[in-house]
């Protein structure tokens, strides 16, 4: 079999450098929380394929469903109705929050975000969109207009989508407006109100879009009180509230969707990543009243709702239900957070540990409390060397994403935590 170095060199000849991969590791096979590289090394995959493989690599039930669909047909292209695609839609809206009962299938998270923006503008007749600092909503032109997790995603692409405004995300550990979380009184929300007073009137805002758990920008959950008050503010002004659940959905936080942690129901929700265990699929989900005002031809897709992807999605949801993976992730997350916080209490290089379920952020800091990307990189490199794949995030790349598959065993979780702790000790 070809060496990993050989494959990496071949890739460099045909893939643009814009396609950046985290590690020079070539995969030969995967099963559950484990992957084997082409040189025979075994790794624990605690990246979950970038929060996609919530039921692990190659779950047999998902593979069986996809193979069965392949024997019938693989593409409908907006020409035919597909029983599999309709069933997948029914299955998905059976687990979404009450009132989100109609959807549009597409292929990726960015596509779902684009669709959500179009739905909001089309149905409200308004143009303004408000996003939050540090957000990542995708790399297509509309999506990067909302994205501010890194300037690299926006460099040399201006002008971007007009009428997009940014408000501070309630990142309490590193407050963007330098407030103390215990006494701030939701200053971030007050800042949002100043946008209505100084930049765009509320009656011209179509939607506010937010990640209930900040993803690429720092793996930081929005406080429940903030989301509750944001819901009230949007309702007060007739603004549609969009939750981007691309990374936080499909059980990752121990609930089907992270917004459920606060009890807040958005008007529109975007879903992707874990929806189909690695098969390309995403969805814009909203209430029937809103969706039925999106006229025929106002949006479209050729590959969205692909029957094979939809078959995989049905199986994925059934696996999570039958194996009680929401409860498993919730309890496993409590144990992992407890262990990680004990590590943080021992080693000041970890400034904060936060999250829900299997979506945990571990923030590295220097002696002054500033972002410490160097320490984070060293720990990630140590973990890779010891057979644990973790990835980072944050503008300064000082945050570890701890995102194992929901099917990870207790022994695998403990092994990963041991490797991580050894890496921190070695700094």
Residue pairs with C-beta under 8 A, 6 or more apart in sequence:
1 28
1 38
2 38
3 38
3 39
4 24
4 25
4 26
4 37
4 38
4 39
5 24
7 26
7 38
8 24
8 26
22 47
22 391
23 384
23 389
25 37
25 43
25 384
25 389
26 37
26 38
26 39
27 35
27 36
27 37
27 38
28 36
28 37
28 38
28 40
29 35
29 36
29 57
29 58
30 36
30 45
30 53
30 56
30 57
30 58
31 56
31 57
31 58
32 56
32 57
32 58
32 59
32 405
32 407
32 408
33 44
33 45
33 46
33 56
33 57
33 404
33 405
33 407
33 408
33 409
33 412
34 42
34 43
34 44
34 45
34 57
34 412
35 42
35 43
35 45
35 57
35 389
36 42
36 43
37 43
41 387
42 387
43 384
43 387
43 388
43 389
44 387
44 388
44 389
44 404
44 412
44 415
44 416
44 419
45 53
45 57
45 389
45 404
45 405
46 388
46 389
46 390
46 402
46 403
46 404
46 408
46 416
47 389
47 390
47 391
47 401
47 403
48 54
48 274
48 358
48 403
48 404
48 405
49 57
49 278
50 273
50 391
51 215
51 247
51 252
51 273
51 274
51 359
51 401
51 403
52 273
52 274
52 277
52 278
53 274
53 277
53 278
53 405
54 250
54 251
54 252
54 274
54 277
54 316
54 320
54 325
54 358
54 405
54 406
55 62
55 277
55 316
55 319
55 320
55 323
55 325
55 405
55 406
55 407
56 405
56 406
56 407
56 408
57 405
59 277
59 315
59 316
59 319
59 407
61 315
61 318
61 319
62 277
62 312
62 315
62 316
62 319
64 315
65 311
65 312
65 314
65 315
66 279
66 308
66 311
66 312
66 315
68 311
69 84
69 307
69 308
69 310
69 311
70 308
72 307
73 82
73 307
74 306
74 307
74 308
75 303
75 306
75 307
76 82
76 85
76 305
76 306
76 307
77 302
77 303
78 300
78 301
78 302
82 305
82 307
82 310
84 307
84 310
84 311
84 314
85 105
85 305
85 306
85 307
85 310
87 310
87 314
88 105
88 281
88 305
88 310
88 311
88 313
88 314
89 103
89 105
89 283
89 305
89 310
91 313
91 314
91 317
91 318
92 103
92 271
92 275
92 283
92 285
92 313
92 317
93 100
93 101
93 102
93 103
93 285
95 256
95 317
96 256
96 257
96 269
96 271
96 285
97 257
97 259
97 260
97 265
97 266
97 269
98 265
99 265
99 287
100 265
100 266
100 269
100 285
100 286
100 287
101 287
101 288
102 285
102 286
102 287
102 288
102 291
102 292
103 283
103 284
103 285
103 286
103 291
104 115
104 119
104 283
104 284
104 291
104 294
104 299
104 301
104 304
105 281
105 282
105 283
105 301
105 304
105 305
105 310
106 112
106 115
106 281
106 282
106 283
106 284
106 301
106 304
106 305
107 280
107 281
107 282
107 301
107 303
107 304
107 306
108 138
108 272
108 280
108 282
109 137
109 138
109 244
109 246
109 247
109 270
109 272
109 273
109 282
110 137
110 138
110 139
110 140
110 143
111 138
111 140
111 282
111 301
111 304
112 246
112 270
112 271
112 272
112 282
112 283
112 284
113 137
113 138
113 140
113 142
113 143
113 146
113 209
113 244
113 246
113 270
114 138
114 140
114 142
114 143
115 270
115 284
115 299
116 207
116 209
116 242
116 244
116 268
116 270
116 284
117 129
117 142
117 146
117 206
117 207
117 209
118 298
118 299
119 268
119 284
119 286
119 290
119 291
119 294
119 299
120 126
120 129
120 206
120 207
120 240
120 242
120 268
121 127
121 129
121 206
121 207
122 293
122 294
122 295
122 298
123 240
123 290
123 293
123 294
124 206
124 207
124 238
124 239
124 240
126 203
126 204
126 205
126 206
127 162
127 163
127 204
127 206
128 163
128 164
128 165
128 200
128 204
128 205
128 206
129 145
129 146
129 161
129 163
129 164
129 165
129 205
129 206
129 207
129 208
129 209
130 164
130 165
130 166
130 167
130 192
130 195
130 205
130 207
130 208
130 209
131 137
131 146
131 147
131 148
131 164
131 165
131 166
131 167
131 208
131 209
131 210
132 148
132 166
132 167
132 168
132 169
132 209
132 210
132 211
132 214
133 148
133 166
133 167
133 168
133 169
133 176
133 217
134 148
134 149
134 169
134 171
134 176
134 214
134 217
134 218
134 395
135 146
135 147
135 148
135 149
135 169
135 209
135 210
135 211
135 214
135 217
135 244
136 147
136 149
136 153
136 211
136 215
136 216
136 217
137 143
137 144
137 146
137 147
137 209
137 211
137 244
137 246
138 144
138 146
138 147
138 246
139 147
139 153
141 157
141 160
141 161
142 161
144 153
144 154
144 157
144 160
145 160
145 161
145 164
146 161
146 164
146 209
147 153
147 154
148 154
148 166
148 217
149 215
149 216
149 217
149 218
149 393
149 394
149 395
150 216
150 395
154 160
163 200
165 195
165 199
165 200
167 188
167 191
167 192
167 195
168 176
168 177
168 188
168 191
169 176
169 188
169 210
169 214
169 217
169 220
169 222
170 186
170 188
170 222
170 223
170 226
171 214
171 217
171 218
171 220
172 181
172 220
172 223
173 220
173 351
173 352
173 354
173 363
174 218
174 363
174 371
175 181
175 184
176 188
177 187
177 188
177 191
179 187
186 225
186 226
186 229
188 226
189 226
189 229
189 230
189 233
192 208
192 230
192 233
193 233
196 202
196 205
196 237
202 237
202 239
203 237
203 238
205 237
205 239
206 239
206 240
207 239
207 240
207 241
207 242
207 267
207 268
208 230
208 234
208 239
208 240
208 241
208 242
209 242
209 243
209 244
210 222
210 227
210 230
210 241
210 242
210 243
210 244
211 217
211 222
211 243
211 244
211 245
211 247
211 248
212 221
212 222
212 227
212 243
212 245
212 248
212 257
212 258
212 259
212 261
212 262
212 264
213 219
213 220
213 221
213 222
213 247
213 248
213 253
213 258
213 355
213 356
213 359
214 220
214 221
214 222
215 246
215 247
215 248
215 393
216 247
216 393
217 393
217 394
217 395
218 361
218 363
218 393
218 394
218 395
218 399
219 354
219 355
219 359
219 360
219 361
219 393
219 394
219 399
219 401
220 354
220 361
221 258
221 261
221 354
221 355
221 356
222 262
224 261
224 262
224 263
224 264
227 259
227 262
227 264
228 262
228 263
228 264
230 241
230 264
231 241
231 264
231 265
231 266
233 239
234 240
234 241
234 267
235 241
240 267
240 268
240 290
241 264
241 266
241 267
241 268
242 266
242 267
242 268
242 269
242 270
243 257
243 258
243 259
243 264
243 266
243 268
243 269
243 270
244 270
245 257
245 258
245 259
245 269
245 270
245 271
246 270
246 271
246 272
246 273
246 282
247 273
247 359
248 257
248 258
248 359
249 256
249 257
249 258
249 269
249 271
249 272
249 273
249 274
249 275
250 256
250 257
250 271
250 273
250 274
250 275
250 316
250 320
251 274
251 320
251 325
251 326
251 329
251 357
251 406
252 258
252 274
252 329
252 357
252 358
252 359
252 403
252 406
253 261
253 329
253 333
253 355
253 356
253 357
253 358
253 359
254 326
254 327
254 329
254 330
254 331
254 333
254 356
254 357
254 358
255 261
255 326
255 330
255 356
255 357
256 326
257 269
257 271
258 356
258 359
259 265
259 266
259 269
261 356
267 286
267 287
267 290
268 284
268 285
268 286
268 290
269 284
269 285
269 286
270 282
270 283
270 284
270 285
271 282
271 283
271 285
272 281
272 282
272 283
274 316
275 281
275 282
275 283
275 313
275 316
276 309
276 310
276 312
276 313
276 316
277 312
277 313
277 315
277 316
278 312
279 306
279 308
279 309
279 312
279 313
280 303
280 306
280 309
281 304
281 305
281 306
281 309
281 310
281 312
281 313
282 304
319 325
320 326
320 406
323 407
325 406
325 407
326 406
328 406
328 407
329 357
329 358
329 406
330 356
330 357
332 357
332 358
332 408
332 410
332 413
333 355
333 356
333 357
333 358
333 359
333 360
335 413
336 358
336 360
336 402
336 413
336 417
337 353
337 355
337 360
339 417
340 350
340 353
340 360
340 362
340 402
340 417
340 420
341 353
343 350
343 420
343 421
343 424
344 350
344 351
344 352
344 353
344 362
347 424
347 425
347 427
348 365
348 367
349 364
349 365
349 366
349 372
349 375
349 424
349 427
350 362
350 363
350 364
350 365
350 424
351 363
351 364
351 365
351 369
352 361
352 362
352 363
352 365
353 360
353 361
353 362
353 363
354 360
354 361
354 363
355 361
355 402
357 406
358 402
358 403
358 404
358 405
358 406
358 408
359 401
359 402
359 403
360 401
360 402
360 403
361 393
361 399
361 400
361 401
361 402
362 399
362 400
362 402
363 371
363 394
363 398
363 399
364 371
364 372
364 373
364 375
364 376
364 379
364 398
364 399
364 400
365 371
365 372
365 398
366 372
366 375
371 394
371 395
371 396
371 398
372 398
373 392
373 394
373 396
373 397
373 398
375 398
375 427
376 392
376 397
376 398
376 399
376 400
377 392
377 397
378 423
378 426
378 427
379 400
379 420
379 423
379 424
379 427
380 390
380 391
380 392
380 400
380 423
382 419
382 422
382 423
382 426
383 389
383 390
383 419
383 420
383 423
384 390
386 419
386 422
386 423
387 419
388 415
388 416
388 419
388 420
390 400
390 401
390 402
390 420
391 400
391 401
392 398
392 399
392 400
392 401
393 399
393 401
400 420
402 420
404 412
404 413
404 416
408 416
